[in-house]
Amino acid sequence: MADLKKLGEFGLIDRFHSHLKYRSPKLKLGIGDDCAVYSSKAGTYEIVSTDALIETVHFDLKLTTPRLLGRKALAVNISDIAAMGGVPRLAFIAIGIPNSLSLKFLDDFYKGINRICVEHKIELAGGDTVASPKHLFINITIIGEVAKNKLMTRSGARPGDSIFVTGTPGESALGLKLLASKRKKWKGSERLKKQVIRSHLDPVPRLTESQLLAKSKARVTSMIDISDGLVQDLFHICEAAKVGAVLNEEWLPKSPALRRLTSVNNLNLIDFVLAGGEDYELLFTLKNEDARKISRQFEHAKTPVTRIGEITSQSGKVVLQKENGKIEPLQKNMGFNHFRSRTP
């Protein structure tokens, strides 16, 4: 097999490009020129997001596969577009490659990227490829579009709004915990353990659910994707709008897998739901009188949506109403922070 030195930078770029099959009708110039050129349309905003993933910080190559890493690297960016009510169009990747990685690894990595590009009709339109002294570095920038009257931000929540979340937060963090301590004999069925591990390694960006909300007549007032933990991301919504929130412990969605595995392994279920992170579910608020509309809209959707609380006028204060009726203040630093370690 040809090695990196023989291929060189441009041979490697050509090799990567050969793995990418989706071509966007919006792209006029892509890989091979100094800039990508694409067309947009009137009545829309272009929205842009970027995410960096660094080996040993965001991922461990011993705990994932190249294909799943490729999928997740792009999925977390797609999730940002979904959080604004938008549709992704183009992506760009800057990748730093250490000498320790094989061409087989890189081929599989780009096959993972290609698969999710095809699924969501995104063209990888350019980027940069460089050598890295030690660790794999991945930076993806994604460009999307959103109708001007459908743009969703973090800042519109108002007192009395209902708080909703898609899916079942917490599984990803539990999956990471199981992966990171394989030597421990975790109790529970292999099927459930594989389910939560898959939630961590291969998250599903909630584009379909985002578009359901965008097309709904319900008045969505704010939205964010859960990357750092439900509570921490809810604080972002509250700070942007200068409001507070109360979560109801009884209402929080708790998947059967999360219930069972935390129970048999003596782990705190609620900690995973509130502070787990890397769920990439949508956390959103809407006018209370529209809550039933959303619930009806999601009745036949693959992903459940759950009302979990209400926005209050107590700026910067987020509390949990426990099942026993007691009120517990929640801290902003629950969840992931790059400059502070934390595990559920």
N, C-alpha and C positions, 0 to 999 in steps of 0.2 A: 504494500500500500504506500502511496506517495506520502511523504511527511510534510510538515509545515514549512520547513526550510526550502524544500524543492518547489512547493507551490508559490510561496511568497504571498504578500498581502493581497495583490490583485487576483491572483489565481484562487486564493482562499475565498475572496468576495464572490468571484464567479461561481465557485463551488456552492457557496451558501445560496446564491440566487437560484441555482438550478433546483434547489429543494422547494422553492416557494412557487406555488402554482396559481394562487388567486391573483387576478389582474383587475384593478378597479377602473370602471369607465370614467371616473373623475380625474384620473392621473394622466397628465399630458407628457411629463418627463419624469422618470424615476431613477433607478440605480444606473450610474454611468455618466452622470453629469454633475456639475458643482452643486446644484440645488434640485430638489423635486419641485415640479410644477403641477398644480391641480386646479380644477375649476370648482366654484361654489355657486350657490344660487341666492337670489334675493329673498329676503324674509327670514334668513337664518343667521345665527351667530356661528362662527368657528370657535370651537373650544379645544384647548390644548392641555395635556397633563404629562408629567414625566415622573418616573420612579427608578431609583437605583437599587440594585440587589448585589450585595457583596458576600462572597463566600466567607463562612465562619460567623457572619453577622446575621444574614437573612436566610441562609441555607447551608446545609452540610451535605457534601457530595456523597457521603456514606449513607445518607438517609433517604435519598431520592434517586430517580433515574434521569438521564439526560432528557428524554422525551417529556417527562412530567415537569422537569424544571423549565423547559422551553414553553410548555403550555402555561405554567403558573406565571412566568415572567411577563407574558403578555396579558394574561387574565386579570392581574391586579391593576393594570392600566385601563383595561376595558371597564373594570368596575368603577373607576373614577368618572368615565364618560357616562355610565349608567346613572351615577349619583347626581348628575346635572340634568337628567332627562334626555340625554343626547344619544346619537348613533355614531359609532366609531367608523372612520373612513380609511385613514392611513396610519402607519406606524414607522418609527425609525429606531434603529438599535445601534448603540455604541457598546462594543464588547472588548474587554481586556482579557487576553488569553495567555495563561501560563504555559510554559514548555511541557509541563507534566500532563497536559490534556492530549488525548489522542484524536486523530481525525474521525475515528468511529464515534467518539463521544460527541464531537461537534456536529457530525452528520445527523445523529439522533436528536440532538438538541434542536437543530433547525427543522427536523421533521415534526417535532412537537409544536414548534411555532407555526409551521405550515398548516398543521391540522386545525388549530384554533383560528388561524386567518381564514381558512376555507369556511369554517363553521359560522363565522361572524362577518364574512365578506369584507375583510380588511386586507389591504396590500401593504407589505413591508417595502417601503419606497426608498430606503437609503439608510445612512448612518456612518459609523466609523469602526474600523477593526484595528486593534493595536495589541502589542505584546504587554503582558503583565508580569512583574517580577516574581510573584508568588501565588496570588489567589485569582480566581475567576471573578470578573467584574462585569455586570450587565446593567446598562442603562437604556430604558426604552421611553421614547416620547411618542405620544399618541395624539392624533388630531381627529376631532369629530365635529358633527354639526347638530344644532338644536334649533327648532323653530323659536323665533324671538318671543312669542307669547307662551312658550312652554318651558322656558329656562327655569330650573330649580336650583336654589342656593341654600346655604345654611342659615341665612339671616332673617327668614320671614316668620318664624314661630311666634305666636301670641298667646297670652294667658287664656286658658280654656280649650286650646287645641288638644286633640287626642294624639298620642304617640303610638306609632305602629312600627313593627319590624317584620321583615320577610324571613322565612326559613326558621332555623333553630340554632341560634348562636351557642358557641361553647364546644362543639364537636372538634373544630380545628385544633384548639389548644390542647384538648385531651389527646387527640391524635399525635400531636408533637410530643407530648409527655410520654406516650407509649413508645414512640420511635426513639426518643433520646435515652431511654433506659431499657433497652431490649433484654438486658441480662436479668432484669427483675421478672419474676413470674407473675404477670398480671392475670388476675382472675377474670372470667367472663368468656363468652363464646368467641371463637375466631371470626365469625361473621360480623359481629358487632365491632370487634377491634379493627378489622379491615375497613369497616364503614367509616369510623372516625379518623383513621389514618388517611383514607382517601380524601376526606373533607379537608385535611391539611395540605396534602400533596397536590390535589387537583381541584381547587375551588372553582365554582361555576359563577361567572359574573352575571348579575341579575338584569341583563338587558331586556329580556322579555317582560319582566315585572316592571321595570322602569317605563317601558313604552305603554304598558297597561295604565300606569299612573298618569303618564303624559297625555294619553288620549281620553282619560276619564273626565267626567264633569265634576268630580269631587275636587275641592279646592286644597291641593297640596301646598302647604305654606313653607316647608323646608325639607331638605333631604341631605343625607350623607351616607357613605358606605362605611361599614364597620371593619376597619383595618387594625385599629389599636385597642379595641375593646368597646363593648356597648356603652358602658358608663363614660369612659373617656371621650368617645365620639359624641355622646349626648351632651357632654359639657361644651363641646365645640359649638353645637347648635345653640345652647343656652347663652354662651358668651357672645355669639354673633348677634343675638337678638335681645340681649340684656334681660333674660327671663330665667326662671327656674323650672324644676320638674319634679314630679312624684311618680315613682314606678311602683307597681303593685306586684309583689312577689308571687302571688297566686296566679296572676295572669301571664307571667313570663313563659314563653314556649320552652318546653323541655323534651327533647327527643327521647324515644324509648331507649336508644343506644346510650345516650348520655345518662339517663336515669339509672339504667342497669349497671353500667360500668363504674360509675362513681359510687354506687351503693355497695357493690361487692368488693370494691377496693378501698373503701373508707375514705373517699374524697368528697370535698364539699361541692355539691352540684351547683349551687347558686354562684359560687366564685367563678366557675367556668363560664356560666351564662353571662355574667356581668363584666368580667374582666379578661376573658380568654383572648380575644384578638384574632386577626387573620381569618375572619369568617366571610368577609366581603358580601355580607347581607346588606340590604337597604334599611336604614333607620330614617323614618320620616314622620312629619306632623301634618295634620290637616284639620280643617274646621270640624268641631265635634259633631255638628249636625250632618256631616257627610260620612261619618264613620260606617254607617250601614251600607252606603253605596259601595265603598271599597270592599267591605266584607262580601257583598254579593258578587262583585266583579271577580273576586279571587276564588269563588266557590269551586270553579272548574279548572283553575290553574294548577299546574304541577307543584308550585311552591306555595305553602301556606302563608298567610299574613295574619299577624296577631296584634291586637290592641294591648299595650303594656303599661300605659300610664297617661298622664296629662301634664301639659305645660302650666306653670304657675307664674305669679307675678313676683316671686321672691328671687330676684336677680342673683345668678351664680350659685344657687342652692339646689342641689339634687338630693332627694331622699328616697328611701325604700320603705314602703309600707309592708311590714312583715305579715306573714300569714296569721300570727297571733295578735295582730292589730297594732303592734308597736312601730314607731317611726325610727328608722336608722339613717343618720346622715351618711352620704356616700362621698368618697374623696375623688378629686379630679385625677389623681395619679394612679387610679386603678387602671391597669392595662399596660401596654408596651410603651417604653420610652427608650430611645437609642442611647441615652447617656445615663441610664439607670436600669439595672437588671431587675426582673420580676418574673416569677412563675406563679400560676394559679395554685 
